[in-house]
Amino acid sequence: MSGTETQVGIVEWAERIESARALELQLASVVGAWVPRTTPAGAKLLLARHSRHFAWHAELWDGLVPVLHDRPEGSAVVDESLRTAEAALVAVTEPKGVYDDVLPLVVAAYRGWSGEATPIAERPVMRVLDLVLHDLDFDAQEGHDLFAS
């Protein structure tokens, strides 16, 4: 397949992007809510920074949402590869769960998307995936290390 042919249609990309935006906003909200309830200053700063990362990721995804006039824009997680991560996020009761249970699912979904994106048709998506995956890999390891005990 050449770089001009696409494996995923624009409607599916729209659903994926809207789902990523929605999930990243949920992550920002959940992680941000722990900041005032967390005692160690280092953990508080890490959670605040990661919450802002998730919100920034949502902004990046928002900039890619295609305008499709025959369907309304969505704000829920409808992409199947991210619904598992959303369900895991709902079940999380402490920060450790985000880093050990949720983020690996998000990273796996994004890596799958990255393998389906083509340089000509989906280059903006690839650019956002590169930025977001770099952040998520680093943040997941940092959070895992801090909350491992």
Disulfide bonds with the S-S distance in Angstrom:
none
